[in-house]
């Protein structure tokens, strides 16, 4: 049913993404739609490729429209006529594109007369992890005249947009992701058992990660760090266990690393799971080995769950993890450094627990979902 505000239909926001499926960016959209008051805005989602019905089912509102455009390879200009017609038909108040892959949708939105075109930068492109490629900066400059307002998820991305792309600072809002601290919370009586997991006995210590198994997430470094930690402390094999949740092209390569080292029996890789909150409550430590990040939802979920975090010092990770207080940061692709960090917490469980508690407090103070939704609503309201 349409949301009604004082006798009129609430304005429509059309969210444009490359693909609407499992991922931090997409999960942020789900949280935004679920938490924003229905009387404030209606929503539609356009995926240039495909909308995953299973993932879309996480949205609890029944008035959201979904469109899959089934884009093939190459430039998206072939989709401009279809996007133009969709925007004319839907007549949104706001079109909100996210990341470079969807940025060009601002052009048909402008042609269709959409009054507000917002573009969000959520993280690094796989082919431009350090933001140095001239082509990617040039593309962002080309589409700049068609964008009304920019939103950067981290201060690092905000600096990139101002210093490297040339977007005026006054035209950029910086909004961190938020986390549902009610859904993601510490287990009430200590670590709980993960459904289906072969680990979790008293005395076992579970280190885990959650995310798509793709190159930018670099789960291979975590697998190597796990192997290396067992080499550095052979006795740890009695209780140190690895949990890796997610699916994708790296999964078989990660499994091969663990098998070649003879430790596959100490790791559990069940593929993609939807019960991430329960999984977090069954871990002792969370690791994010990414090569690049914007603002990581999984770090926030881990902190909200009371876990110490070992993360790579990339993107916005340092804005979330207070090193030495809620977790530790290591260089990207640094197997030795990550192994040492894992063993540091493994050997000092009281420190791990203290950092986990501090992470929960930090989330409640700075990264609540309500704060994030309020910031987006204020941006939407101010631009209309």
PyMOL commands that set and color helices and strands:
alter all, ss='L'
color gray80, all
select helices_A, chain A and resi 24-35+53-56+76-90+100-103+105-111+134-142+144-146+155-165+169-171+215-217+219-232+234-238+251-260+264-266+276-281+297-304+317-320+335-347+349-366+369-383
alter helices_A, ss='H'
color red, helices_A
select strands_A, chain A and resi 4-5+8-9+11-17+41-47+65-68+94-98+116-121+149-152+172-174+205-210+240-245+267-271+285-288+308-312+327-330
alter strands_A, ss='S'
color yellow, strands_A
deselect
rebuild
show_as cartoon
